[in-house]
Amino acid sequence: MAETYPSPRFGAPREPKSPVNPGSRLVSMFDIATASHARAVAFLVLCALLLFLPGFFTIPPVDRDEARFAQATKQMVESGDYVDIRFQEDVRYKKPVGIYWLQSAAVEIASALKLPKAELRIWVYRLPSLIGAIGTVLMTYWAALAFVTRRAAVLAALLMCASVLLGVEARLAKTDAMLLFCVTAAMGAMARAYLSWQRAEDETHPPWSWPAVFWTALAVGILIKGPLILMFAGLTIVALAILDRDASWLWKLRPVWGLMWMLVLVLPWFVAIFWRAGDAFFADSVGGDMLSKIGAQESHGAPPGMYLALFWITFWPGAPLAAMAAPAVWRARREPGAQFLLAWLIPSWIVFEAVLTKLPHYVLPLYPAIAILTVGALERRVLSRSWLMRGSAWWFAIPAAASIIAVVGAVMLTRQPAFVAWPFIAASLIFGLFAWWLFDTNRAERSVLNALVAALMLAVVVWGIVLPSLTPLFPSIEIARALRNVTCVGPKAAAAGYHEPSLVFLTGTQTLLTDGSGAADFLRQGSCRFALIEQRSERSFVQRAEAIGLRYKVGARIDGYNFSQGRAISISIFRSEGTE
């Protein structure tokens, strides 16, 4: 008799399914995006916009460098003088004119398009940095194509795109994103000339495109930030010449014609500023700014090794992968491709570590070389299987730590827990956990893609939601809003104890930066005048007001935090009697 079994209580069992791979869909999307160069470029531009735009329009002017650059550009537009560079009445000759021209063009175009108060919108001044950051992503892709496949080149560009440091510079109206664009373009052109020589390709008719890109990028880089770009190219050339005992490949870059073209581009403004200011620009730019960095300029001194310590944060999420790639890169150091990238990276890194003045963004022009070296090892599947693999936990640790800091910071400064950010925090943690959990040296790509999505979610949290909500960090915004709400026409202001450049940018070029006594004298000179007095300067203001018989009224009080000085501040707005 055949055995019979009761039917399952809840129906027939389902066919077993293979476990879902959380990284497979991202890999499939990546396959589609890298199917052609056109798709790759479109995909990279889209990713760059998604990563760089959160917070781009909503973060207020950041002190001090961004606000100084923006204010100097605003004065250039106001005066119509596109040669001289000034912050109020003081000359600002630390950097050449290139970034000011680009920012001025952005303001003029925005004004021509009828954007209301374009000159007061900080995001307009950030547009050149955004363009430079997107250009860097595309130039990293183009440079990487000389070393790796299209798929790996897109991955190298994504590592740059998602890096924390480039995300910061893309949102600041200053020089570094555009300089990085120029350096990456120049080094990509140089790499093609060097590798062509190594492969013994046609020596008689080298293309003109490489020299054109190389020398134009050098010229623009000099106009953006002076001769610093020449250091990156020069140290690379010297290192390769020593290693190869031959530098004849430089003729592929047509140095005679190239130098002439570079001089044609850079000399006119340098001649104009010399005609206007004599040697003051060169003394301030080369002597006062560049050479002084050998010492601890502006209290930014740090010991050697600081950049290596910061690298694990500033190049996240690529940093763990770069560590796993390091042993294989060193073993391949005599291969032409690795040799060029290491010559780009190591000499300049040593210089920056040796110089006492250190700021995180100084080493940013070396990150494209690290990204390309990293994906080269990933593509060959030679990532380290040693204890370095434990670094994959960093893909989860950074979102976890950053999320906690963001929420705690929001609660401390605004008494709000930033609930809007929590879904994005959860997504960042989940994708970071997947990146860590799925990591396998043979299929590292899927982990990297999950880490990149975690970086995107984290960018939304930090830049798009939390930072714009931290209004106490940006007291200049509240001060400017208070002055815009007055009923008198053409208000004038003097500030004592709070002299941040963002205040001048938002309240007007004529804002007087003085002390408490000077603010009292300023207030006495007429109606529709306002004194912005930080609490520590109030005593001298009151004493001077009593001495000169000044009658005044107390308006709003604005509490905040001056992160440039690292202290809490409280600013009272005083107005002359009769002013509303």
C-alpha positions, 0 to 999 in steps of 0.5 A, a space after each residue: 500500500 502506497 504511503 500517503 502524506 497529509 497536504 501541507 497546512 498552508 498549501 504546497 511548498 514553494 520552489 527554493 530560490 537562490 539568495 538575493 545578492 544585494 549588490 547584483 542590481 547595482 552591478 547590472 546598472 553599472 554594466 549599462 552605464 559603461 557600455 559606451 563612452 557617451 553613456 559613461 560620460 552622461 552617467 558620471 555627470 549625473 552622479 556628480 550632480 547628485 553628489 554635489 548639489 545637496 546643500 549647494 544652494 542652501 548652505 550660507 556663505 562660509 567664513 573665511 576663505 569662501 566669503 573673502 573670494 566672493 566679496 572680492 569678486 562682488 567688488 570687481 563686478 561693482 567697480 567694473 575693474 577686472 584687473 585689481 583685486 580688493 577686499 573693501 579697501 585692502 588689496 587681495 593679492 594672494 591668488 591671481 585673477 582667474 577665479 575672480 574672472 570666472 565668478 564675475 562671469 557667473 554673476 554677470 550671466 545670472 544678472 543678465 538672466 534676470 536672477 533677482 539680487 544675483 550678486 548676493 546669492 553665494 551659490 552663483 559664486 560657487 558655480 565655477 567650483 561646481 563646474 571644476 568639480 564635475 570637470 575633475 570627474 570627467 578628466 579623471 575618467 579621461 586620464 584613467 582611460 590611458 591606464 585601464 579599461 573604460 569600466 575601471 576608468 568610470 570607477 576611478 572617476 566615481 571614487 573621485 566624485 564621491 570623495 569627501 574632500 572634493 565634495 567640500 570643494 565643489 560647494 565652496 566659492 574658491 580656487 581648489 576645485 578648478 585647480 584640480 580640474 586643471 591639474 587632472 587635465 594636464 596630467 592626463 595629457 602628460 600621461 598619454 605622451 609618456 605612455 606613447 613613448 614607452 610603447 614606442 609609438 609613432 615618433 614623427 607625428 605626435 598629435 597636437 591634442 595632448 600639447 594643447 590640453 597640457 599647456 592650456 591647463 597649465 596656463 589656466 592653473 597658473 591664472 587660478 592659483 599661481 605656479 603651484 600647478 607647475 610643481 605637480 607637473 615638474 616633480 613628475 617630470 623630474 621623477 620620471 627622468 631620474 627613473 628612466 634616465 631619459 626625458 625625450 618623451 617631453 618632445 611629444 608635448 611640443 615644449 617650444 610652441 607650448 611655452 609660447 602659448 602658455 605665455 600668451 595666455 598668462 602674461 597679459 594679466 600679469 603685465 596689467 597687474 604689474 602696471 597697476 600695483 608694481 611688484 606688490 602682487 608678486 611680493 604678496 602672492 609669492 613671498 607673502 602667501 606661497 613661500 610663507 607656507 614653508 612655515 606655519 602660516 595662519 596657525 595651520 602648522 602640523 607635523 608630517 603624517 597629517 595628510 596620511 591620517 586625514 586621508 582615511 576620511 577625506 578620500 572616503 569611500 575610496 580610502 579602504 580600497 586604496 589601502 588594499 591596493 597599495 601592496 600590489 601597486 608597489 609590486 608593479 611600481 616599475 610598470 610604465 603606468 604605475 610608474 607615471 602615477 607614482 611619480 605624480 603622487 609620491 614626490 608632491 606628497 612628500 613636499 606637502 608633508 614636509 611643509 609646516 603649513 598644512 590644510 586638507 585640500 592641499 593634497 587634493 590634486 594627488 587624489 586622481 592618481 590614487 583613484 586610478 592606481 586603486 582601480 587598476 589593482 581592483 581590475 586585475 583582482 590583486 587587492 590585498 587579502 591580508 589584514 588590510 581587508 578589515 578596512 572594509 568595515 570603514 564603509 559602515 563606520 564612517 556613515 555611522 559616525 557621521 550620522 551620530 555627529 550630524 544628529 547630535 550637532 543638530 540637537 545641540 545647536 537647534 534643539 531639533 533632531 533633524 527627523 527629515 534626515 533619518 531615512 537617508 541616514 538609514 539608507 546610508 547605514 544599510 548600503 554601508 553595511 552591505 558594502 562591508 558585508 559583501 566584500 570579497 577581493 574577487 568581486 570588490 566592485 559590488 562593495 564599492 558600488 554599495 559604498 558609493 550609494 552610501 556616500 550619496 545618502 550621506 551627502 544628502 544628510 550632511 550637506 543637504 539637510 543638517 548643515 543648512 539647518 544649523 543657523 547659529 553657525 551663520 550669524 551673518 545671515 540673521 544680521 543681514 536679514 535684520 537690516 533688510 527689514 528696516 524701514 529706512 532707505 539705504 541702511 549703513 552698518 558698522 561692526 565691532 567684535 565680529 569682522 567675518 568676511 561673510 558679514 561684509 558680503 551680505 551687508 554691503 561693501 561699505 560696512 565698516 569694520 571697527 571697534 566699539 568706540 568707532 561704532 559709536 562715532 559711526 552711529 552719531 554721523 547720521 540716521 539710518 545707521 546701525 551698529 553691530 556690537 559683539 558682546 565683548 565690545 559693548 562696554 567700549 561702545 557704551 562708554 564712548 556713546 556716553 562720552 559723546 552724548 550719543 542717543 541710541 536704541 537697542 534692536 535685535 540680539 543675535 546669538 550664534 557661534 563663530 566657528 572661525 574663532 571657535 567661540 559663542 558670540 552674541 551680537 546686538 544691533 544698535 540704531 541711532 535715535 530716530 532710525 526705524 
